[in-house]
Amino acid sequence: MAGNEANRAATRRRRQLWAGVLALVGLVLLIVGLTVADGVAAWVEVLVAILLLVASYVVQHLARRETVYRHDDKR
């Protein structure tokens, strides 16, 4: 059981790390798209940024759901 718990914790940390990376890249693209870019490039950057932020939310939600709703083997 200890190995299984360690595996779950490692998976949760990895998902949270990826969620953070996706959010950071999404925010940077959003800032660049809204301030620096012009024309079609700006809209493309903003759309990609929104998609990355939504993907970050989904990955973070999956990591949290696995933690909160995990099945305990002790029951």
N, C-alpha and C positions, 0 to 999 in steps of 0.2 A: 504494500500500500504506500510506503514511503516513496518509492520510485514513481508511482502514479501521481502522487501529490506534487512531487518535484517537476514532473513533466507538465502538469497542468499549470503550475506557477510559471514555468519557463515559457509556455505557450501564451499565457496571459500577458507576461512582460513583453514578449516579442510583438504581440498584436498591439499593445499600447504604444510601443516604440514606433511601429509603422503608422499608427493613427497620428502620432505626433509629427512624424516626418511629412505625411500627406497634408496635415493641417498647415504646417509651416510653409511648405511649397505653395499650397493653395493661397495662403495669405500674401506671400510675396508676389505671386502672379496677379492677385487681385489689386494690390497696391500699384504694381507697375502698369497693369491694364487701365486703371482709373486715372493715373497721374501722368505717365510718360508716353505710353503708346497712343497712336492716333489711327483713326479709321477702322478698317476691318481687323487689323491686328489687335486692336484694343478689345473689340468684341470677342474675338477668338480667345484672347487671354482671360477675359472675364468669365466666359463660359467654361473654359478648362479649369479655372480656379474654383468656380462653383461646384463642378463635378468632383474635384479633388476634396473639397471641404465636405461634400455629402459622403464620399467614400470614406473619409476619415471618421465621420460620425458613425457610419455603419460598422466599420472595423472596431471602433471603440465600444459600441453597443454590444457587439458580439463578445468582446473580451469581458465586459461587465456582466453580461447575461450568463456566461459560463461560470463566472465566480458566484453570482447570486443564486442561480438555479441549478447548481451542480448536484448530482446524485451522490449522496453519502452512502458508502458501503456499510456503514454501521447500523443502518435501520433494519 
